[in-house]
Structure formats: C-alpha cells, structure tokens
Amino acid sequence: MTLKSMTGFARRDGSAGTATWAWEIRSVNGRGLDVRLRMPPGYEALEPKVREAVAKQLTRGSVSVNLTVSRQSALSEIKLNEAALAQVIKAAERVRQLTGGEPARTEALLGLKGVLEISDETDAPDVLEATHAAMMKSFTDALAGVASARATEGERLAVIIAGQIAEIERLTAFVEGSPARTPDAIAKRLKDLVGRLIEADNGFDPARLHQEAVLIATRADVEEELRRLHVHIAAARDLMVEPGAVGRKFDFLAQEFNREANTLCSKANDTEITKAGMALKVVIDQMREQVQNLE
C-alpha cells in the first residue's frame, strides 16, 4: 500500500566551525502545501533553498520549519586600517596648526571609528558558504525524516481504511441479499398497505391505488444505489495502491459513498435495511475523517 499521511515530525542537529544549529520540521493536515519558516536573522539566504527542497519532497500539508542557531566565541583579528589612519593624522595635524593645540595622542587616534577593524573569521565568504552547505545537509536529513514519518503513518491509515472499505462492502452485500428486497416481499407490503387504505375509505379508486403502489415500489428499489456502491468500493481499493498523492481523490470518493448511503436510507422500506443504511453512513463518515489525513 502506498498511502501517505500529512502528519510527521523530525529534528536534526548539526555544527560547523563556531556554529551549532537544530532544524525542527512539523507537518500536519492542509488543503495544499503551505510552508512556514522561522529562521534567525542572517540566514535569509537559506529560505529559497528550504522551500524548494520541501516542494520537491512533499505534495500537501501545512509544514512548519524552525531553525535555531547558537555560536561560540569566534576567533577575531584586529586590523589597522592604515589608509584611514593616514587621513585622520593629516586632519589632526591641520587642526593643531589652526588652533595651536597639542599633537593628537595615539590612543585617541586609535579610538576613532574605522581606524581599527575587528574581523570575525566566521564572516569570511568561504566560511559562510561551508556553514550554509552543512546546514542544508542536516535540513535535507530532517526533511527525509518527516517524509519517512508520513509514510509510516500512511501505512497505519491504510490498515484502518482497508478495514472500513471491507465493512462498507459487507453492509452493501447485506442490503443486497436482504429478503425484504425480493419482489414477493415488496408486493406483500404494498398489498397490505393498499388493503388498509381501502378498508379505511371505500372512496379510493383501486386503479389509482394500483398506480401509486407501482410508484412506491419503484422508489423503494435501491438496485442503482447498490451498483454504485460496488463501483465506489472498487475505486477505493484502486486508490489504496495508486502511487502519488490520493488524499483529494479519496475525500471526493467518500462524499460519493455518503450520497449513495443517504439515498439508500431514504428509500429503505424495511427496518433491517434502514439499520444497515445507518451503519453504512457511520462507517463512511469514519472513513472520511481518516482520508482527510492523507497526502
């Protein structure tokens, strides 16, 4: 069976250099594919890659992706911006000449913005690229974990849905083989009904009563509903092994099942058939709840 659920969860941790991170992916039911991301500032470049990876792996579901990142103290290097310092010294000397003040002190010059630069090795382009690549690798692993969880849940749903289809088939066969559907049984009930009506009021036209009885018998015939139920049962079993996302198809088929069960109940002219029809509606409703979890 190839059914897949839309429910799954996975977490993967990773580290590279001074960065450690954790991906958490959670998937639940959704009409289409809705991807929601929560990522710390500075990692916006990963978002298009994450969305593309999810779209390739999953077809339906509301998918929440959460990335948390922590960094250790990085090795830093202090660099002297000699060009900036030269400009500052030139400006300070000019100010001294104009004001007659003291020469600028070295610590004052070094305290000016831009003269000293602190470089974090993790800001280097090659380091960032390697870190992002490692993050995407662990994200891909987490996404595979979600897909595996959805497949496992799909197997569990397949067992439940297969049982419900079998129960629908059993109830359909029960109605199909009910003695109350035989022509003799229908004729007897109609004859009894007509007899009671004639006894209650001698003004009834027997010909007219006969015509109404024929109409009642026609409306009581559920042969078409039973035939369509068998067709739907076969279609449901085909969907159980059809590759790809079948959740929408199954949901539509469940509606068709329900329509036939409703009509069968409305036409039922026997207590046992009515009970079977109501049981059909219950099972179909339960099945519809399950197929709404399918991808």
N, C-alpha and C positions, 0 to 999 in steps of 0.2 A: 504494500500500500504506500502511496506517495503523498498522502495528505500532510500539510504543514500547518502548524499553528502560527498565530501572530504574537504569541506570548513567549518572551525569552529574556534572559539576563546574563551578562558576563562582565568580568572585571579582569584587567591585566595591568600589572605594574611594570615599570621599566626605569632605566637610568642610563645616563651618558654624561661623562665629564662631571660637572658640578650639579647637574640637574637630575632630579628624580620625579617621576610622574605616575599617575594612575588614570586609566580610562575606565569608565563605567558606562555600559550601554544597556538600556532597558527598552523593551519592545512590548507594546500592548495593542489591543484592537484599534483599528482605524479604517475609515472608508477608503482612503488611498494611502499613499506613502507620505507621511509628514515627519520631517527630521528637525529636531530642535537641539541646538548646540549651546553648551555653557562652557566657555573657554576663558582662561585668564588673559588679561591684556598682553599683547606682544606675540600672540600665537594666531593672529587672524589669517596668516598665510596658509595655515593648515585647513581652514574651513572648506574651501572648494574641493580639496582632495578628500576630505572626510565625507562630504555629501556625495561625491562621485562614487566613492567606494561603497557607501550604503546603497545607492541606487542600483549598482551592479549586482549586489548580493540579495537584496530584499525587494519584494514587489509591493506589499501592502503592510500597513501598520503604523502606529504612532511611535516613533523611535526617539528616545531622549539620549543624547550623548553628553557626558560630563568629563571634562579634563581638569585634573588638579596637578599643579606643578610646585615643587619646592626646590630651592637652590642652596647649595652650601656656599661658604665664603670662597669667593673666587680669587685666584692669584692676580694681583694688579701690578701694573708697571707705571711709574711716574716718568713722564717725558717732558723735557724742556722745549717749549716752542720758541726757538731762537729768533725766528723772524718777528714774532710778536714782542719778544723781549727787546729786540733792537729798536723797534718803533717806540716802545714805552720809554727806553733810556733816552732816545732822541727828544721825545716830548718832555721828559722830566728835566733834561739839561736846558731846554729852551725856557721852561718855566723858571728855572733857577736864575737864568740870565735876566729874565724880565723882572723878577721880583727880588733878586739878590739874596735868595734864601740858601739853605743848606743843600748839599747834594742829596739825591734820593738814597735812602737806605736800602740795602739788598733785600732784607726781609719784606719791606714794603713793596718792592718791585715784584718779588715772587708771589705776594698775596693778591696781586691783581689778576682778575679773571682772564683766562686764556694763556697766561704765561706758563703755568704748569698744567699738564693734562694727565689725567689718570685713565689708563687704558685697561679694561677688563678683557682678559683673554677669551671669555665666552662670547664677546661681541664680535669676534672675528667672523667674517662671512663663511669661511670653510668650517668653523666650529658650529655655527648655527645650522648650516646645511646638514652636517652629520647628525646633530641633535634632532632636527626635524625628521630626518630619514628614520632614525631609531624610534621616534615617537609613532610615526606612521606604521612601522613594522609591528609594534605592540598593539596599535589600533586595529590593524588587519587581523591579528590573532584574536582580539576581543570580539570583533565582528564575526569571525568564524565560530567563536563560542556561542554567540547569540543564535546564529543560523543552526548550529547543532542542537541547541536547546529547543528551538522552534520545531525542528524535525522530530525530536523525541516527544514533545508534547503532541505533535501531529499524529504520531503512532498511537498514543493513548486515546486521542479523539477518534481515530479510525476504528478502534475496537468498539467504542461506545456507539458511534454512528452506524456501524455494521449491525450491531445488535438491534438498534432502533429500526433499521430498514427491514430486518428479519421479522420484527414484531408487526410492522405495518403489513408485510406480506402475509403473515399468519392471520391477522384480523380481516384482511381483504378476502382471503380464502374462506374464512368462517362465514362471512356475509354471502359469499358466492355460493357456498354449499348449504345455506340455511333452508330448511324445509318451508319456511314462510314465503320463499320466493317462487315456489312451484306454482304453475298455473292453477292447479286444483285448490291450493290453499288460498290464493288470491280470489279465485271465483267464489269460494265458500264465504270468505269475509264480505265480499261485495253482495252476495246473495242475502246474507244475514242482515246487512245494512239496509238494503232495499226493502227487505221484508219488514223491518221495524218501521221504516218510513211509511210504507203502505198501511200498516196497521194503525199508525198514529193519525193518518189523514187519508181518507178514502178519495180525496180530490186529486191525488197525484196521478199524473199521466204515466202509465207503465212504459210507454215508448220513450218518453222523455227521461225517465229514470234509467232506462237501459243505456241511453246515450251518455248520461252523466257517469254511469258506472264505468263505461268504456274509457272516458276521460280520466277518471280516478285511477283506473288500472294502468293507464299509460304513464301518468305522473308518478306512480309508485314503482315503475320499472327503473332499476339502478344499474342496468347492464352496461350502459355507456360509462358511468362513473367507475365501475369496477374495471372495465377495459382500460380506461385512462390511468387508473391507479397502478395497474400492472406495467403500463408503459413507463410511468414515473419511477417505479421500483427498478426497472431495468436501467433507466437513465442514471439513477442514483448510484447503482453499482458500477456503471461505466466511469462516473466521476471519481469513484474511490480509487481507481487505478490510473486516471488521466494525469499525465505529467503537468507541472506548472501550477499556477495559482487557480484554484477552482472555487474559492470561497463565494464569490459573487454568483456563480452559476448554481451552487448548492443552495444559496439563500433564495434565489428565484424559484428553484425547484421545490423548496419547502413551502413556498407560497402556493404553488400549484397543487401540491399534496393537500394543503389545507382547504383549498377551494373545493376539491372533489369530496373531501370528508364532510364539509358543510352541506353540500348538495345531497349527499347520501343521507345525512341525518334528517334533512328537511323532507326527503321522500320516504323515509322509513315508515312502514306500515305494520311493524312488529316490534315488540318490546326488546327481544334479543338483538335484532338488527340495530335498534336505536342505541342499545348499550355498547355494541361493537363500534358503532359510528362515533360515539363519545370517547371511547377508548382510543380510537384512531386519532381523534383531534388532540388528545393529551400527548400521545407519543410523537405526533408530528410537531407539536409545539415544543416538546423537549428537544427534538432533533434540530429544530430551527435555532434554538438557543446555542446548541453546540456548533453548528456550521457557521455561525456568526464569528466564531473564534478562528476560522480557517483563513489562511492566506489566499 
